[in-house]
Amino acid sequence: MAFDFGQLLLIIFIMMTVWPMMKKKALEHARYNFLQKLEKVRGTRCITLIHRQEAMSILGLPISRYIDIEDSEQVLRAVRFTPDDMPIDIILHTPGGLLLATEQIALALMRHPAKVTVFVPHYAMSGGTMIALAANEIVMDENAVLGSVDPQIGQFPAVSILSAVGKKNVNRVDDSTLIMADIAEKAIKQVEESVIKLLTGKFPPEQVANLAHTLSSWKWTHDYPISCDELKKMGLSVEVNVPDLIYDLMELYPQPIQRMPSVQYIPLPYEKKETRKS
């Protein structure tokens, strides 16, 4: 039988097309089965809101994800399907996203009659932090972080726009910048009011106002990592006891490997040796 180079290329192309699809389906099935296991162990409805770079296309190119309208629609649907007396666990791993989608998710979780627990194994920044504030309980890894919820206007923080305009004579500021400053002021007030709504009833009114102001405005840059210790100093109730099953679930959301890994280790826990007394 004569060798047909064209047929070989066709077979290789089909394998390159079908294999990623099969691998993606297998990963989705593994996630579904693991969620079922986690729900049985916890006795809750488990919802994941995990944004990682994933190979989403035929070419395997990584696509970054963030909280969007599709996420809010799916979470709202999951909450609607959950009985009023069933607790909800939501696993958060996100850089943030659209304010509209974030507020919809946060309000839906806040209104759920049963207990809502948010697990943060690594980080939940910006909109992720707002969703965490809606929960009855926040459980974090001891090295995990949340972030500020200050709004961004285009590529600039709203508070920085107001600060820059306030330092100049208004007659020397162009109209477009003044319009941005007006939008920035409204955005800060809206976010602050949203945080107050989520925290009201959980803390005294004065503490709620201080937390809302701190998280939504002046104190940090948008990507500043707020540690568990800082959150506790602010008065937020944070538990540091993420179940091992949550970490196992995160293993099913891998980053696409596009190069040699920069971090390597033997993936086995070592037992701590007891120090002998002489």
N, C-alpha and C positions, 0 to 999 in steps of 0.2 A: 504493500500500500504506500503510495507516494506521500511524502510529507507536505502538508498544506499549511504554510505559514499564516495564511489568512484565517483559517479555522482556529488555529492556536490563539491568535489575537482575539477572535470572537469569544472563545472560551474564557480567556483571561478577563475580558471586559465584562462578561456575564458574572463571573465570580466576584469581581470588584464591585459590581452593582448589587448583587444579591446578598453577599456575605454581610456587609454593614447593616442591611435591613433585617436579616435574620438575627444578627447580634443585638440589634436594638430591641427587637421583639422579645428575645430571651431575657434581656435586662428588665424590660417593662414587666414581664411575667414574674421575675424574681422579686421585684419591688412590690407587686400586688400581693404575692404570697407572704412576704415579710410583714406588710402592713396588717394582713389578717392575723398573723401570729402576734404582733404587737398589740392589736386590739383585744385579743383573747386574754393576754397576760394582764393588760391594764384595765380591761373592762370599760373601754372608752371608744369614741369615734376618733380615729387618728387621721390628721390632715397634714400633708407635707407642703411646705412652701420653700422649696430649695432651688436656688438659682446658681448653677455652675455653668462653665463653658462645656458644651456638649457637641459632638460631631453630629450635626443635624441633616447634612446634605449628602448627596451621592458622592461628592468629592471629599467628604469627611472634614470639611472646614469647620472650625469651632465658632459657635455663635454665642455671644454673651447674653444673659437673660436678666430681667429685672421685673419688678411688680408692675403688671399691666392690667388692662380691662379684662382680658381673658382669665387671668388669675382670679380677679375679684368675682367674676361670674361663676367660676368653678367652686370657689370657697363658699360663696353664698348658697350655691346649690347643695353643697355638702352639709352646711349648717341647717338648711331647710329640711334635709332628709333625716336629720338627727332628732330623736325624741327629746322632749323637754327635760326628762329626768336622766338623760345620758350625758356624762361628762365628755368634754372634747379635749384632746391633746393635739397641739399644733407644733410641728417641728420646723423651726425657722432657721434659714441660712440664706441671707439675701443682702445685697448692697443697698436696697431701697427701690424706689420707682415712682410711678405716678401718684400724685396726692389724691386724686379722685378714687382710684382703685384702692389705695391704702386705707382711706377713711371708710369706704364701704365695708372692707374686711373687718376693720377694727370695731365699727359700730355693730356689725352682725355678731361678732364674738361677745361684745359687751352685753348685748341683749339676750344672749342665750341663757335660759334660767339655771341650768346646771353649771357645775364648776368647769372653768376653762383654764388649762395649763399650757404655758408656752415653754418649749425646750429650745435652748440656744446652745448647740454644741461648739460653735466656733464664733460666729458673729451675726448680728442683725442690726444693720445700720439704717439711719434715716427712717424711711417708711417702715422698715422692720421693727425699729424701736417703738414706733407708734402702735403697731399691732401688739407688741409685747405689753405695752401699758394697758391694753384693753383686757388682759387676762386677769384671772383671780390669783394666779400664782406664776411666777417667773422662775424657771429652773435653768441654771447656766453651768457650763464647765468653769472651773476656777480660773481659767485663762481666757474665757470667752469675753466678748465685749459688745456693748450697744453703742449707739452714736446719737448725736444731736439731731433734732428734727427741724432745724432752721430751714426755711424755704429758699430755693435757688431761682433767680430770675435770669433765664438764659444761662450764661456761663459764670454768673457772679452771684455770691450770696446776697440775699436781700438786705441783711444788716450792714454789709460793707457798702452797698449802694447808698443807703441812708447816711452812713458815716461820712462818705466822700462828699455828698451833696451838702451836708451840714457844715463842712469845713470851708465851703466856698461862698462867695457872695452870690445870691440867687440870680442876680442880673448877669453873672458871668457863666451861668450854666445853661446849656442849650436845652431846647424844649424836649427832645427825645430822652435826655437824661432825667429831666424833671418828671416826665411821664413814667419812666422806669422807677423812680423814687416813690411815686404815688402808688404804683402797683406793688412795690416792695413793702411799703407800710401796710397795705391791705393784706398782703400775703402773710406777714408776720402775725397780725391780729387774728387772721382766720386760723392759722396753725395753733396759736396760743389758746384760742377758744376751743379748738378741737381737743387739745390735750386736757384742758380743764374739764371738758365733758366726760372724757374717759376716766379721769381720776376722781371726780366728784363722788363722794360717798365712801371712798377708800381711805381718805386722809382728811384732817381738819382743813377748812377753807383756806386759811393763810398758807399752809404747807402746799396745798394744791396750786395756789397762785404762784408761789415761789418756784415750784417744780416746772410749771408750764413756762414761766418766764426764762428760767435757766436753760431748759431744753430747746426752746424755740428761738432764742435770740443771741445774745451777745457773748456768752462766755467762751465758746470753743469754735474751732473751724468745723466745717461740715464733716470731715473725715476723722475727727478726733475720736480715738477709742476710749470709751468710758468703761472702766474695769468694774468688777463686782464690788470691790472695796469702796470705790467712789460712789457707786449706786446706793450702797448701804448707808454711806455717810449722808447722802441726800435724803435718806428716809424711805427709800423704796425697799419693799420686801423681796429679797432675792435668795433663793435656795441654791446651794452649790452641791448638787447631787444628781447629775445626769445619768440615767440608767445605761448600762452597757449596751442594751438593745438599740438605743438611739445611735450610738457610735457605729454599731454594726450596720444599721440602716444607711448611714452616710457613706459606707463603703460601696453601696450600690449606686452612688452618684459620682462616678469618677470624672476627673478632668481628662480631656483627650491628650494622649501622649504624642507630642509633635517633635520631641527632641529627647536627648539623654536627660534622665531625671537629675535634678540638682540636690535632692535630699534622698538618701538611702539609709536603711537600717534593717536589722533582722526583725521581722514583724511578730515577735513573741514577747510576752511579758516576762520579766525576770523576777524571781522571788527575792525579797529583801533578806539579806543574811543578818542574823542577830549578832550583835557585838558581844564577845565573850569578856566577862569580867575576870581580871586576874586575881 
